[in-house]
Amino acid sequence: MTHRGGELLARAPGKLVLSGSYSVLYGSPAIVTAVSRTALADPTREATHIADEVAAAVRLGLVPAPCYVDASALRTGDGAGGTRKLGLGSSAAILIATMAAFRGAPTSDEARTQMFRDGLKAHREAQGGGSGVDVAASTFGGTLAFLRGTEDDWPTMRAISLPADLVIVVYAAREAALTPRFVASVRAFADRDPAAFAPLISAAQSGALRATQAEDTLAFTQALAEQRDALETIGARASVSIVTPDVRALADAAAREGAFFGPSGAGGGDVAFLAGRAAPSASFDERARALGYDRLDLTIGAAGVAAVTA
């Protein structure tokens, strides 16, 4: 690790899920990209907050103890003097940064793969499952096509390149979405009415596959829109707002500019993004702000977990 003032520091990036939300849980590929907002871990300082994933890593013997992690870049004000998560995978970033702070940042493909697998063990222990797509982004960085494994198997992933002229702009809602029950509600809908669920998830899966194969921005954004529209209906049938009315309004506004707009991850209005050939207009940003969405200063395709250079 790198010394800075006698301290050993490691940083890991957050993530943005671009494609494959929900359908990744049903065997389809997701696309996840690491973002330039990171968590910074310092093992010489006492933890002020212990993420569930870090507590699980301690129980599993993967790290000796929690430590201090500055994850402020992955948080925002809550309007009441505190902060809240931005929905950019802060828990996974905190976990992987903590592991690298104690164990050293991986210096080979094999070491990076082992750190991912250990992180996924802690992630599954803490959450009782989950795809692990955020752990992958924090560990490997870049942009990945990610295929979830079973609970007894490892996910598979490969680095991919997005279309060269693709522009991604990320927005965060000023109010957090309450998404923990979203996946359970979708699964309950699938169990309650499999005949209605099947064609909807099939459409989302088709879009997820086409997104990984898209060679240009138009094909990519069309694949994203196919998924968003299917998930919007799934959410309505499951009584959860995967695509909120405000996100739908912004999606319609983006379409008028030839772009896609939709939720990232579980949805619910927490983090959303615009994808197109050009940055959004000033009027789009104004409309977004009026609906409670602030543009985030970040870039995608960030490097994975690493030592901090002085």
DRENLOBA-864293 format. One record per residue (C-alpha): x, y, z. Coordinates in pm, whole numbers, m for minus. Example, Ala and Ser with C-alpha at 12.3 -4.5 7.8 and 13.67 -1.06 7.14 Angstrom:
% DRENLOBA-864293
+--------+--------+--------+
|   east |  north |     up |
+--------+--------+--------+
|   1230 |   m450 |    780 |
|   1367 |   m106 |    714 |
+--------+--------+--------+
This chain:
% DRENLOBA-864293
+--------+--------+--------+
|   east |  north |     up |
+--------+--------+--------+
|      0 |      0 |      0 |
|     97 |    363 |    m41 |
|    207 |    568 |    257 |
|     68 |    917 |    306 |
|    158 |   1077 |    633 |
|    223 |    731 |    776 |
|   m124 |    609 |    680 |
|   m214 |    318 |    451 |
|   m503 |    411 |    227 |
|   m712 |    235 |    m35 |
|   m997 |    360 |   m250 |
|  m1273 |    179 |   m436 |
|  m1526 |    325 |   m680 |
|  m1902 |    327 |   m666 |
|  m2114 |    196 |   m950 |
|  m2392 |    276 |  m1192 |
|  m2607 |     m1 |  m1335 |
|  m2683 |     91 |  m1695 |
|  m2871 |   m219 |  m1806 |
|  m3008 |   m550 |  m1678 |
|  m3181 |   m432 |  m1360 |
|  m3408 |   m709 |  m1230 |
|  m3352 |   m925 |  m1538 |
|  m3001 |  m1001 |  m1408 |
|  m3177 |  m1192 |  m1129 |
|  m3341 |  m1408 |  m1396 |
|  m3028 |  m1507 |  m1586 |
|  m2972 |  m1210 |  m1817 |
|  m2655 |  m1000 |  m1841 |
|  m2629 |   m665 |  m1668 |
|  m2405 |   m377 |  m1767 |
|  m2241 |   m197 |  m1477 |
|  m1984 |     80 |  m1485 |
|  m1759 |    208 |  m1208 |
|  m1792 |    579 |  m1132 |
|  m1535 |    837 |  m1033 |
|  m1689 |    887 |   m687 |
|  m1508 |    662 |   m440 |
|  m1478 |    536 |    m84 |
|  m1141 |    590 |     87 |
|  m1038 |    352 |    367 |
|   m780 |    418 |    639 |
|   m705 |    115 |    863 |
|   m520 |    327 |   1121 |
|   m838 |    513 |   1219 |
|  m1135 |    384 |   1412 |
|  m1457 |    323 |   1222 |
|  m1732 |    577 |   1275 |
|  m1987 |    365 |   1087 |
|  m1982 |     m8 |   1018 |
|  m2150 |   m122 |    699 |
|  m2331 |   m455 |    721 |
|  m2101 |   m595 |    453 |
|  m1792 |   m500 |    652 |
|  m1938 |   m657 |    967 |
|  m1996 |   m973 |    764 |
|  m1638 |   m963 |    634 |
|  m1512 |   m947 |    993 |
|  m1729 |  m1244 |   1093 |
|  m1597 |  m1441 |    798 |
|  m1236 |  m1360 |    887 |
|  m1177 |  m1166 |    566 |
|  m1061 |   m852 |    749 |
|   m946 |   m818 |   1110 |
|  m1176 |   m528 |   1201 |
|  m1373 |   m238 |   1058 |
|  m1185 |     84 |    993 |
|  m1255 |    444 |    906 |
|  m1389 |    495 |    554 |
|  m1460 |    831 |    396 |
|  m1759 |    763 |    170 |
|  m1880 |   1123 |    157 |
|  m1842 |   1132 |   m222 |
|  m2108 |    861 |   m240 |
|  m2350 |   1049 |    m17 |
|  m2554 |   1368 |    m37 |
|  m2743 |   1595 |    200 |
|  m3072 |   1464 |    337 |
|  m3230 |   1807 |    386 |
|  m3226 |   1770 |    763 |
|  m2861 |   1839 |    836 |
|  m2745 |   1483 |    775 |
|  m2651 |   1278 |    472 |
|  m2788 |    979 |    287 |
|  m2661 |    731 |     30 |
|  m2674 |    840 |   m331 |
|  m2757 |    494 |   m465 |
|  m2415 |    446 |   m624 |
|  m2313 |    127 |   m445 |
|  m2152 |    285 |   m140 |
|  m2175 |    m30 |     74 |
|  m1981 |   m236 |   m179 |
|  m1724 |     41 |   m225 |
|  m1677 |     65 |    152 |
|  m1636 |   m313 |    177 |
|  m1380 |   m343 |   m102 |
|  m1186 |    m37 |     11 |
|  m1171 |   m181 |    364 |
|  m1047 |   m516 |    236 |
|   m776 |   m350 |     26 |
|   m671 |   m125 |    314 |
|   m596 |   m425 |    533 |
|   m487 |   m678 |    271 |
|   m322 |   m455 |     14 |
|   m463 |   m357 |   m323 |
|   m456 |   m645 |   m573 |
|   m159 |   m641 |   m809 |
|   m256 |   m931 |  m1035 |
|   m569 |  m1058 |  m1208 |
|   m572 |  m1356 |   m974 |
|   m553 |  m1139 |   m663 |
|   m828 |   m911 |   m793 |
|  m1052 |  m1209 |   m866 |
|   m991 |  m1345 |   m517 |
|  m1076 |  m1009 |   m360 |
|  m1399 |  m1000 |   m562 |
|  m1494 |  m1350 |   m451 |
|  m1420 |  m1275 |    m87 |
|  m1615 |   m951 |   m113 |
|  m1907 |  m1135 |   m271 |
|  m1907 |  m1383 |     19 |
|  m1942 |  m1094 |    264 |
|  m2203 |   m928 |     43 |
|  m2413 |  m1244 |     30 |
|  m2370 |  m1298 |    402 |
|  m2494 |   m947 |    476 |
|  m2778 |   m933 |    223 |
|  m2887 |  m1294 |    206 |
|  m2812 |  m1304 |   m167 |
|  m2792 |  m1037 |   m434 |
|  m2625 |  m1035 |   m772 |
|  m2294 |   m884 |   m655 |
|  m2282 |   m649 |   m952 |
|  m2181 |   m357 |   m729 |
|  m1899 |   m561 |   m572 |
|  m1770 |   m637 |   m922 |
|  m1767 |   m271 |  m1021 |
|  m1582 |   m167 |   m705 |
|  m1323 |   m441 |   m750 |
|  m1257 |   m448 |  m1124 |
|  m1365 |   m101 |  m1234 |
|  m1427 |     m9 |  m1596 |
|  m1751 |   m118 |  m1763 |
|  m1855 |   m482 |  m1731 |
|  m2106 |   m719 |  m1881 |
|  m2203 |   m919 |  m1572 |
|  m2385 |  m1252 |  m1556 |
|  m2497 |  m1357 |  m1212 |
|  m2396 |  m1698 |  m1081 |
|  m2597 |  m1923 |   m852 |
|  m2547 |  m1914 |   m478 |
|  m2303 |  m2206 |   m525 |
|  m2125 |  m2059 |   m827 |
|  m1938 |  m1742 |   m920 |
|  m2065 |  m1473 |  m1155 |
|  m1898 |  m1435 |  m1491 |
|  m1806 |  m1100 |  m1638 |
|  m1609 |   m938 |  m1914 |
|  m1493 |   m587 |  m1984 |
|  m1689 |   m416 |  m2260 |
|  m1667 |    m89 |  m2447 |
|  m1971 |    135 |  m2477 |
|  m2044 |    307 |  m2810 |
|  m1778 |    570 |  m2880 |
|  m2023 |    859 |  m2915 |
|  m2236 |    765 |  m2613 |
|  m2284 |   1038 |  m2351 |
|  m2400 |    939 |  m2001 |
|  m2520 |   1204 |  m1754 |
|  m2626 |   1098 |  m1404 |
|  m2892 |   1259 |  m1184 |
|  m2978 |   1204 |   m818 |
|  m3316 |   1268 |   m660 |
|  m3321 |   1497 |   m360 |
|  m3530 |   1242 |   m172 |
|  m3413 |    885 |   m123 |
|  m3611 |    599 |   m269 |
|  m3723 |    324 |    m34 |
|  m3630 |     23 |   m247 |
|  m3558 |   m272 |     m9 |
|  m3898 |   m427 |    m77 |
|  m3889 |   m374 |   m454 |
|  m3724 |   m706 |   m548 |
|  m3946 |   m898 |   m304 |
|  m4256 |   m730 |   m450 |
|  m4151 |   m816 |   m805 |
|  m4090 |  m1177 |   m706 |
|  m4428 |  m1187 |   m534 |
|  m4591 |  m1068 |   m857 |
|  m4401 |  m1335 |  m1052 |
|  m4527 |  m1604 |   m814 |
|  m4882 |  m1468 |   m804 |
|  m4932 |  m1428 |  m1177 |
|  m4658 |  m1606 |  m1374 |
|  m4850 |  m1583 |  m1701 |
|  m4856 |  m1203 |  m1678 |
|  m4500 |  m1175 |  m1550 |
|  m4336 |  m1397 |  m1811 |
|  m4376 |  m1176 |  m2120 |
|  m4278 |   m864 |  m1926 |
|  m3956 |  m1005 |  m1785 |
|  m3887 |  m1161 |  m2125 |
|  m3903 |   m813 |  m2281 |
|  m3666 |   m679 |  m2015 |
|  m3431 |   m973 |  m2074 |
|  m3436 |   m917 |  m2449 |
|  m3341 |   m554 |  m2398 |
|  m3064 |   m652 |  m2156 |
|  m2912 |   m892 |  m2408 |
|  m2940 |   m643 |  m2694 |
|  m2768 |   m377 |  m2483 |
|  m2458 |   m595 |  m2447 |
|  m2454 |   m646 |  m2825 |
|  m2522 |   m286 |  m2930 |
|  m2257 |   m136 |  m3154 |
|  m2393 |    217 |  m3172 |
|  m2566 |    463 |  m2943 |
|  m2908 |    434 |  m3109 |
|  m2918 |     57 |  m3067 |
|  m2795 |     88 |  m2709 |
|  m3053 |    348 |  m2605 |
|  m3333 |    156 |  m2777 |
|  m3235 |   m152 |  m2575 |
|  m3240 |     55 |  m2256 |
|  m3584 |    195 |  m2339 |
|  m3721 |   m155 |  m2401 |
|  m3610 |   m254 |  m2052 |
|  m3738 |     61 |  m1884 |
|  m4082 |     26 |  m2038 |
|  m4110 |   m341 |  m1938 |
|  m3995 |   m264 |  m1583 |
|  m4242 |     23 |  m1559 |
|  m4526 |   m222 |  m1623 |
|  m4377 |   m483 |  m1392 |
|  m4355 |   m221 |  m1117 |
|  m4717 |   m118 |  m1169 |
|  m4832 |   m480 |  m1146 |
|  m4612 |   m536 |   m838 |
|  m4731 |   m212 |   m671 |
|  m4385 |    m54 |   m662 |
|  m4270 |    251 |   m856 |
|  m3965 |    122 |  m1041 |
|  m4023 |    406 |  m1289 |
|  m4172 |    695 |  m1096 |
|  m4399 |    956 |  m1256 |
|  m4115 |   1211 |  m1241 |
|  m3874 |    972 |  m1412 |
|  m4137 |    902 |  m1678 |
|  m4182 |   1277 |  m1734 |
|  m3807 |   1318 |  m1776 |
|  m3794 |   1012 |  m2002 |
|  m4048 |   1176 |  m2231 |
|  m3850 |   1502 |  m2225 |
|  m3528 |   1316 |  m2307 |
|  m3696 |   1132 |  m2594 |
|  m3780 |   1469 |  m2750 |
|  m3404 |   1534 |  m2752 |
|  m3331 |   1194 |  m2906 |
|  m3203 |   1046 |  m2578 |
|  m3294 |    785 |  m2317 |
|  m3369 |    861 |  m1954 |
|  m3445 |    601 |  m1690 |
|  m3365 |    459 |  m1350 |
|  m3046 |    286 |  m1247 |
|  m3060 |    m27 |  m1036 |
|  m3379 |    m99 |   m844 |
|  m3535 |    228 |   m956 |
|  m3779 |    413 |   m738 |
|  m3644 |    749 |   m848 |
|  m3318 |    746 |   m647 |
|  m3055 |    762 |   m921 |
|  m3135 |    796 |  m1289 |
|  m2936 |    872 |  m1600 |
|  m2960 |   1013 |  m1948 |
|  m2794 |    832 |  m2237 |
|  m2762 |    973 |  m2586 |
|  m2531 |   1117 |  m2847 |
|  m2518 |   1458 |  m2681 |
|  m2537 |   1614 |  m2338 |
|  m2886 |   1721 |  m2232 |
|  m3004 |   2071 |  m2306 |
|  m3019 |   2346 |  m2047 |
|  m3397 |   2322 |  m2057 |
|  m3380 |   1951 |  m1975 |
|  m3155 |   2019 |  m1676 |
|  m3395 |   2291 |  m1564 |
|  m3687 |   2049 |  m1592 |
|  m3491 |   1788 |  m1396 |
|  m3415 |   2036 |  m1117 |
|  m3781 |   2136 |  m1103 |
|  m3870 |   1770 |  m1048 |
|  m3610 |   1730 |   m772 |
|  m3321 |   1581 |   m973 |
|  m2973 |   1728 |   m951 |
|  m2702 |   1651 |  m1204 |
|  m2407 |   1468 |  m1048 |
|  m2047 |   1554 |  m1123 |
|  m1893 |   1218 |  m1209 |
|  m1746 |   1015 |  m1490 |
|  m1800 |    650 |  m1576 |
|  m1553 |    370 |  m1646 |
|  m1339 |    453 |  m1340 |
|  m1053 |    229 |  m1229 |
|  m1118 |    m47 |   m977 |
|   m989 |    m73 |   m621 |
|   m637 |     58 |   m582 |
|   m382 |    204 |   m344 |
|   m391 |    581 |   m310 |
|    m89 |    764 |   m448 |
|     50 |   1046 |   m242 |
+--------+--------+--------+
